[in-house]
Amino acid sequence: MTDAAHAIEEAASLEYGFAKARGVVILSESPPWRVGMRAGGDALALVEVRRTLGAPFEVVELDSSAFEEALSQRYAVTSEAARNIARGLDNETSLDALSEEAGATADLLDSQDDAPVIRLINGLISEAITQGASDIHIEPFETAVIVRLRVDGVLREVLRVPGKAKARLVSRIKVMARLDIAEKRLPQDGRISLTLGGRGVDVRISTLPSRHGERVVMRVLDKDQSLRSLTTLGIAPAMLERFKAGLAAPNGIILVTGPTGSGKTTTLYAALNLLNDRTRNILTVEDPVEYAIEGIGQTQINPRIGMTFAAGLRAILRQDPDVVMVGEIRDVETAQIAVQASLTGHLVFSTVHTNSAVAAIARLRDMGVEPYLMASTLRLVLAQRLVRRLCDACKRPGVIGPREGALLATIGAPPAAYEAQGCKVCGGSGYTGRIGLYECMTVDDEIRRMIHANATEQEMAAYAFADADQLVASGLKYVAAGIASLSDVLRSAGSGELT
C-alpha cells in the first residue's frame, strides 16, 4: 500500500463503537466521500465525520437493515488483515489474555482488545461470514497451523499461522466456547453466540486431539440465513407441489435423505416453518439445535445423560404434539418409536443417510422396521444434494465428450454446457453459492405393494420415477440452463443410471 493510499484509509476510519452508537458510517473508500446515516441517527455526529475526513461529503439516508449491513461490511476484518495478524503472532508472548474469562461481547466488531490471537479469531469468523463459509477448519501440523474455510461445500486454504502459536489459538477458542482448556486428550463440543455488525451468529465448536495438537472445526450458523422458504431451495414446481401435498397429510412419516452437508436440515426447517401457523403444536428433538424457530418447541439430545433421540422422541409424544421432527433416524429404537408415533396420529419428519429416495426403504428394513408398518406409515421421501452455481460473470462454454453428451441427450438437452473459469467476482473459484438437486418419491398404493413384496430398489425406482426426475436428471437441467457445470453435477449426484 502506498503512503497516499494509507493516508486515505486512515482518514476514512471512524471508531466502530462511535459509528454504531451515532448511526453514521463512511460508505466510500476514497473521495468523493459518501456517508450513510441511519434513520433517527445523531446529526451532530456529522461534525466528527467532517473533522475525520477533512473534506466535503454526501449524506445518504439508510434504513436500519441497510445501515447494519453497511456497518458490517465496513468494519469486517478481511483475510489480508488476518494474515498480517498471523505474521505477528511469533512476537506475541503474553498468555494473560488466554487465561481471562471471555465475557459475553455485545458485538464482535465492538471489541477493543488488541491481543493478536483474539483479533485473529475475530478476523477468521468475520471472513467466514463474508465469504459465506459454513465451516472454519483449524488444523495443527508440526511447523504451522493451516486454516481452511469450506465455501460452497469445498475447502480452501486461507491462512497459515506459525506453529508455536497453535496452543494459544486453540486455548482462546476453548475459552470463548467455555470448554476445559486443561483437557487436551478428549474431544469437546461447545458453542459461541455473538453478533457481527448487528447480525446474530452462532459458532459451533468441535475439538479433536491429533498428533500435533488439537484440531478445531467451527461451524458458522448465520441466523440471518437460518429460515428459507421452500420456494427458494431450487425444488422444481411439480416436485414442490408433491412435497407440499405430503406435508398436508394428517399423519405418517416424511423423510429427507442425503449425505452430511447436503442441506437436509434446511429443507426440514423450511417445511416446519410452512406448517408453523400457530394452530399446531410442533416439537423437535435435534442434535444439535442449529437455529431457534419461534413457535416451535426444540429439544437438544445429550447422550451422556441418557437423552438420546429415542428418549427425546418418547418424551415429546407425551407433550400433545401435532407435528414431530426427529433430527435423524439412526437406530432401530428411534425408527420403531417414529413408526408408532405416526400410527397414533402424528406427522413425523426425519432424516436418514442414504444415497437415494428408494434406498431409504431398504435402510428402514435393515433397521428392523416391518414391511407392513413401513407401508402403512411412510408418506413421502425426498432425496437431495447441493451443487455449486456457476459464476455468471466468468462462466464459459466447455468441451463435452461423447458420454457427457449422451447424458444430456437423455433429457432432450443439446450437447453443450458451461464450465467454471474464475474471476474477481467469485474469488477465483468460478462458483457463487449453491442450489439443490432433488428427487421425490410419493408412497402410493403401488409402492406399498412393492414394499410388501420386498421389491428391489431398481424396480421401485423404475416405477416411482417413470415420469419424474431423479437427482442426476435434476442436475442435468441445471447444466442445460447454464446454472451448474456438468462435472460438478456428476461429482455431487453421481452418474448413476437414469430412469
C-alpha positions in Angstrom: 0.0 0.0 0.0 1.4 3.4 -0.9 1.7 6.2 1.6 -1.1 8.2 -0.1 -3.4 5.2 -0.1 -2.6 4.5 3.6 -3.4 8.2 4.4 -6.7 7.9 2.7 -7.5 4.7 4.6 -6.6 6.3 7.9 -8.7 9.4 7.1 -11.7 7.2 6.3 -11.8 5.4 9.7 -14.2 6.1 12.5 -14.2 4.0 15.7 -16.7 1.2 15.3 -18.4 2.0 18.6 -18.9 5.7 17.7 -20.2 4.7 14.2 -22.7 2.2 15.6 -23.9 4.4 18.5 -24.3 7.6 16.5 -25.7 5.9 13.4 -23.1 7.1 10.8 -20.9 5.0 8.5 -18.4 6.1 5.8 -19.5 4.2 2.6 -16.8 5.1 0.1 -13.2 4.0 0.2 -11.8 7.3 -1.3 -13.0 10.7 -2.4 -15.7 11.7 -3.4 -16.9 10.7 0.1 -20.3 9.3 0.8 -21.6 8.9 4.3 -24.5 6.8 5.3 -26.8 7.9 8.1 -29.3 5.7 9.9 -32.8 7.0 10.1 -33.0 8.7 13.5 -29.2 8.9 13.8 -27.3 11.7 15.6 -26.9 14.6 13.1 -24.2 16.1 15.3 -22.1 13.1 14.5 -21.6 14.5 11.1 -19.4 17.2 12.6 -17.0 14.5 13.7 -17.2 12.9 10.3 -16.3 16.2 8.7 -13.3 16.6 11.0 -12.2 13.0 10.3 -12.4 13.2 6.5 -11.3 16.8 6.2 -13.3 17.2 3.1 -17.0 17.7 2.0 -19.2 14.6 1.7 -22.6 13.5 0.5 -25.0 12.1 3.1 -27.2 9.1 2.2 -30.1 8.2 4.5 -30.3 4.4 5.3 -33.0 2.4 7.0 -32.0 0.2 9.9 -31.3 -3.0 8.0 -29.3 -1.2 5.3 -27.3 0.6 7.9 -26.4 -2.6 9.8 -25.3 -4.3 6.6 -23.1 -1.3 5.6 -21.6 -1.2 9.1 -20.8 -4.9 9.0 -19.2 -4.7 5.6 -17.2 -1.6 6.5 -15.7 -3.0 9.7 -15.4 -6.7 8.9 -11.8 -7.9 9.2 -10.5 -9.1 5.9 -8.4 -12.2 5.2 -5.4 -10.0 4.4 -5.7 -8.3 7.8 -5.9 -11.8 9.4 -2.7 -12.8 7.5 -0.9 -9.7 8.8 -2.1 -10.5 12.4 -0.9 -14.1 11.9 2.6 -13.0 10.8 2.9 -11.0 14.1 2.0 -13.9 16.4 5.6 -15.1 16.6 6.3 -12.0 18.7 3.3 -12.4 21.0 4.5 -13.9 24.3 1.8 -12.8 26.8 -0.7 -15.5 27.8 -2.7 -13.2 30.1 -5.5 -12.8 27.5 -5.9 -16.5 27.3 -6.5 -17.0 31.0 -9.2 -14.4 31.4 -12.8 -15.5 31.3 -14.4 -14.4 28.0 -17.5 -12.4 28.9 -20.4 -12.0 26.6 -19.4 -9.5 24.0 -22.2 -7.3 22.8 -20.8 -7.1 19.3 -17.7 -8.9 17.9 -16.7 -5.8 15.9 -17.0 -3.6 19.0 -14.2 -5.4 20.9 -11.3 -3.1 21.7 -9.0 -5.9 22.7 -5.9 -5.8 20.5 -4.4 -9.1 21.6 -3.3 -10.7 18.2 -4.8 -14.0 18.9 -8.2 -12.5 19.7 -8.1 -10.3 16.7 -7.1 -13.2 14.5 -10.1 -15.3 15.7 -12.4 -12.4 15.2 -11.0 -11.9 11.7 -11.4 -15.6 10.8 -15.1 -15.6 11.9 -15.7 -12.3 10.1 -14.0 -13.5 6.9 -16.0 -16.8 7.0 -19.3 -14.9 7.2 -18.2 -12.5 4.4 -17.4 -15.4 2.1 -20.5 -17.4 3.1 -18.4 -20.2 4.6 -20.1 -23.0 6.5 -17.1 -24.2 8.5 -13.7 -23.0 9.7 -11.0 -25.8 9.9 -8.0 -25.1 12.2 -5.5 -27.9 11.6 -2.2 -28.1 13.5 0.9 -29.6 11.9 4.5 -29.8 13.0 5.6 -26.4 11.8 2.4 -24.5 11.1 -1.4 -24.3 11.7 -3.4 -24.4 8.5 -6.7 -22.6 8.4 -9.2 -23.6 5.7 -12.8 -22.4 5.0 -15.5 -24.6 3.5 -17.2 -22.4 0.9 -19.9 -23.8 -1.3 -19.0 -27.3 0.0 -15.3 -27.1 -0.9 -12.4 -26.5 1.4 -9.9 -23.8 0.5 -6.8 -22.7 2.4 -6.9 -19.1 3.6 -4.2 -18.8 6.2 -1.0 -20.3 7.7 -0.3 -19.5 11.4 3.2 -20.0 13.0 3.3 -23.4 14.7 4.3 -22.1 18.1 1.0 -20.1 18.3 -1.3 -23.1 17.9 -1.7 -23.7 21.7 -2.7 -20.1 22.3 -5.0 -20.1 19.3 -6.9 -23.3 20.4 -6.9 -22.2 24.0 -8.6 -18.9 23.2 -11.3 -20.6 21.2 -11.9 -23.0 24.0 -12.2 -20.2 26.5 -14.7 -18.4 24.2 -16.8 -21.6 24.0 -16.4 -22.2 27.7 -14.6 -25.6 27.3 -12.0 -27.1 29.6 -8.7 -25.6 28.4 -6.7 -28.1 30.5 -8.3 -31.2 28.8 -6.4 -31.9 25.7 -6.8 -35.7 25.5 -10.6 -35.9 24.8 -12.8 -34.4 22.1 -15.0 -31.5 23.3 -18.0 -29.6 21.9 -19.1 -26.1 22.6 -20.9 -23.1 21.2 -20.2 -19.3 20.9 -23.0 -16.8 20.4 -22.1 -13.4 19.1 -23.1 -10.6 16.8 -21.2 -9.2 13.9 -22.4 -5.7 12.9 -25.8 -6.4 14.2 -26.1 -9.9 12.6 -26.7 -12.7 15.0 -24.2 -15.6 14.6 -23.8 -18.9 16.4 -20.5 -20.7 16.1 -20.5 -24.4 17.0 -17.1 -25.6 18.2 -15.7 -29.2 18.0 -12.2 -30.1 19.1 -10.3 -33.3 18.4 -6.9 -34.4 19.7 -4.4 -35.2 16.9 -0.7 -35.9 16.6 0.4 -32.3 16.6 -2.2 -30.8 18.8 -6.0 -30.3 18.9 -7.9 -29.8 15.6 -10.8 -27.4 15.8 -13.8 -27.2 13.4 -16.0 -24.2 13.8 -19.5 -24.5 12.2 -20.7 -21.0 11.4 -24.5 -20.6 11.7 -25.7 -17.3 10.4 -29.1 -16.6 12.0 -30.0 -14.2 9.1 -29.8 -17.2 6.8 -31.5 -19.7 9.1 -35.0 -19.9 7.7 -35.6 -20.2 4.0 -38.9 -20.8 2.3 -39.4 -24.0 0.2 -39.7 -21.9 -3.0 -36.1 -20.6 -2.6 -34.4 -24.1 -2.3 -34.5 -24.9 -6.0 -37.2 -27.6 -5.9 -38.9 -27.9 -9.3 -42.5 -26.6 -9.3 -44.1 -30.0 -10.0 -41.9 -31.7 -7.3 -42.7 -28.9 -4.9 -46.4 -29.5 -5.3 -45.9 -33.2 -4.5 -43.9 -32.3 -1.4 -46.5 -29.8 -0.2 -49.2 -32.5 -0.7 -47.2 -34.8 1.6 -46.9 -32.0 4.2 -50.7 -31.7 4.2 -51.1 -35.3 5.4 -52.5 -35.5 8.9 -50.2 -38.3 9.9 -47.4 -40.5 8.6 -43.6 -40.2 8.1 -41.8 -37.9 5.7 -38.1 -38.5 5.2 -35.4 -36.3 3.7 -32.3 -38.2 2.7 -28.8 -37.4 1.6 -25.2 -37.3 2.9 -23.9 -35.0 5.6 -23.9 -31.4 4.4 -26.5 -31.8 1.7 -29.0 -29.4 3.2 -31.4 -31.8 4.8 -31.9 -29.7 7.9 -32.5 -26.6 5.9 -35.2 -28.4 4.0 -36.8 -29.7 7.1 -36.8 -26.3 8.8 -38.4 -24.8 5.7 -41.1 -27.4 5.8 -41.7 -26.9 9.5 -41.9 -23.1 9.0 -44.6 -23.6 6.4 -46.6 -25.6 8.9 -45.9 -23.2 11.8 -49.2 -21.3 11.6 -49.8 -21.3 15.4 -52.7 -23.9 15.1 -50.3 -26.9 15.6 -48.1 -28.0 18.4 -44.7 -28.6 16.6 -41.9 -30.2 18.6 -38.4 -31.3 17.6 -35.6 -33.3 19.0 -32.3 -32.4 17.4 -28.5 -32.9 17.6 -27.8 -30.1 17.9 -30.5 -27.4 17.7 -28.9 -25.3 14.9 -31.5 -22.5 14.7 -34.1 -21.3 17.1 -37.6 -21.0 15.4 -40.2 -19.0 17.2 -43.4 -21.0 17.8 -41.7 -24.4 17.7 -40.5 -26.4 20.8 -37.0 -27.6 20.2 -35.1 -30.1 22.3 -31.4 -31.0 22.1 -30.2 -34.5 22.8 -27.5 -35.3 25.2 -26.4 -38.9 25.1 -24.0 -38.5 28.1 -27.0 -38.2 30.4 -29.3 -40.6 28.5 -31.1 -38.0 26.4 -31.0 -39.9 23.1 -33.2 -39.4 20.0 -35.3 -42.3 21.2 -35.6 -41.0 24.7 -36.4 -37.5 23.5 -39.0 -38.7 21.0 -40.7 -40.8 23.6 -40.9 -37.8 25.9 -42.2 -35.3 23.4 -45.0 -37.7 22.4 -46.4 -37.0 25.9 -46.5 -33.3 25.1 -49.6 -33.5 22.9 -47.7 -32.8 19.6 -49.3 -32.5 16.1 -46.1 -32.5 14.2 -42.8 -34.1 15.4 -39.3 -33.7 13.9 -36.6 -36.1 14.8 -33.1 -34.9 13.7 -32.1 -38.3 12.4 -33.3 -41.9 12.5 -30.1 -43.8 13.2 -31.1 -46.9 15.2 -34.0 -49.4 15.4 -35.4 -47.9 18.6 -35.8 -44.5 17.2 -37.3 -45.9 14.0 -39.8 -48.0 15.9 -41.0 -45.1 18.0 -41.3 -42.9 14.9 -43.5 -45.6 13.3 -45.7 -45.8 16.4 -46.0 -42.0 16.6 -47.2 -41.9 13.0 -49.7 -44.7 13.7 -51.1 -42.8 16.6 -52.0 -39.7 14.5 -48.8 -37.7 14.4 -47.0 -36.3 11.3 -43.3 -37.2 11.8 -40.4 -35.6 9.9 -36.9 -37.0 10.0 -33.7 -37.7 8.0 -31.7 -40.8 7.1 -28.3 -41.1 5.5 -28.9 -42.8 2.2 -27.9 -42.1 -1.4 -31.3 -42.1 -3.0 -35.0 -41.8 -2.1 -35.8 -45.5 -2.6 -32.7 -46.5 -0.6 -34.5 -45.2 2.5 -36.9 -48.1 2.3 -34.0 -50.6 2.4 -32.4 -48.6 5.2 -35.6 -48.8 7.4 -35.9 -52.5 6.5 -32.3 -53.1 7.7 -33.1 -51.3 11.0 -35.8 -53.9 11.6 -39.0 -52.0 10.6 -41.6 -54.5 9.4 -42.6 -54.0 5.8 -46.3 -53.8 6.7 -45.6 -51.0 9.2 -43.4 -49.1 6.7 -46.1 -49.4 4.0 -48.7 -48.0 6.4 -46.7 -45.1 7.7 -44.3 -43.8 5.0 -45.8 -41.0 3.0 -43.0 -39.4 1.1 -39.2 -39.5 0.7 -37.2 -36.6 -0.6 -33.5 -37.1 -1.6 -31.3 -34.1 -2.1 -27.8 -32.9 -2.9 -26.2 -29.4 -3.2 -24.4 -28.3 -6.4 -22.4 -25.2 -6.8 -23.8 -22.4 -9.0 -21.6 -21.2 -11.9 -20.4 -17.6 -11.6 -22.4 -15.6 -14.2 -19.6 -13.1 -14.6 -17.0 -15.7 -15.9 -18.6 -18.9 -16.9 -17.7 -20.1 -20.4 -18.7 -22.9 -22.8 -17.0 -26.1 -22.1 -15.9 -29.2 -24.1 -18.4 -32.1 -23.9 -17.3 -35.7 -24.5 -19.5 -38.4 -26.0 -20.5 -39.8 -22.6 -21.5 -36.4 -21.3 -23.3 -35.6 -24.5 -25.3 -38.9 -24.2 -26.3 -37.9 -20.6 -27.6 -34.5 -21.7 -29.5 -36.2 -24.6 -31.5 -38.2 -22.0 -33.3 -35.1 -21.0 -33.5 -33.7 -24.5 -30.9 -31.1 -24.0 -28.3 -30.1 -26.6 -24.8 -31.4 -26.0 -23.5 -28.1 -24.7 -22.5 -26.9 -21.2 -20.7 -24.2 -19.3 -17.7 -24.6 -17.1 -16.1 -22.6 -14.3 -13.2 -20.2 -15.1 -12.7 -17.9 -12.1 -12.7 -14.1 -11.7 -12.7 -11.3 -9.0 -16.4 -11.6 -8.5 -16.3 -15.3 -7.4 -12.8 -15.0 -5.7 -11.2 -17.2 -8.5 -13.3 -20.2 -7.7 -15.7 -20.0 -10.7 -18.7 -20.5 -8.5 -21.0 -18.4 -6.3 -23.4 -20.1 -3.9 -25.2 -23.5 -4.2 -28.6 -24.8 -5.4 -30.3 -28.1 -4.5 -30.8 -31.2 -6.6 -33.9 -33.2 -5.6 -35.8 -36.4 -6.3 -39.2 -37.0 -4.7 -40.9 -40.4 -4.2 -44.5 -40.4 -3.1 -45.5 -43.7 -1.4 -48.7 -44.6 -3.2 -50.6 -47.9 -3.3 -48.2 -49.4 -5.9 -45.1 -48.5 -3.8 -46.8 -50.0 -0.8 -47.5 -53.3 -2.7 -43.8 -53.3 -3.7 -42.7 -52.8 -0.1 -44.9 -55.8 1.0 -43.4 -57.8 -1.8 -39.8 -56.9 -0.9 -39.2 -55.5 -4.4 -35.7 -54.3 -5.3 -34.6 -50.7 -5.3 -34.3 -50.8 -9.1 -37.9 -52.0 -9.5 -39.3 -49.3 -7.1 -37.2 -46.6 -8.8 -38.4 -47.6 -12.3 -42.0 -47.1 -11.2 -41.5 -44.1 -8.9 -39.6 -42.0 -11.4 -41.2 -43.1 -14.6 -42.5 -39.6 -15.1 -40.4 -37.6 -12.6 -36.7 -36.6 -12.3 -34.1 -38.3 -10.3 -31.1 -36.5 -8.9 -28.9 -36.6 -12.0 -31.7 -35.6 -14.3 -32.4 -32.6 -12.0 -28.8 -31.6 -12.2 -28.6 -32.0 -16.0 -31.4 -29.5 -16.3 -29.3 -27.0 -14.4 -26.4 -27.8 -16.8 -28.6 -27.2 -19.8 -29.7 -23.9 -18.3 -26.1 -22.8 -17.7 -26.6 -22.7 -13.9 -24.2 -25.6 -13.0 -21.2 -27.3 -14.6 -21.6 -30.9 -15.7 -18.5 -32.0 -13.8 -19.9 -30.6 -10.5 -23.3 -32.2 -11.0 -21.8 -35.6 -11.6 -19.5 -35.1 -8.6 -22.4 -34.2 -6.4 -25.1 -36.5 -7.6 -23.1 -39.3 -9.2 -23.6 -40.6 -12.7 -26.0 -43.4 -11.9 -28.5 -44.8 -14.3 -31.4 -42.6 -15.3 -34.8 -44.0 -15.5 
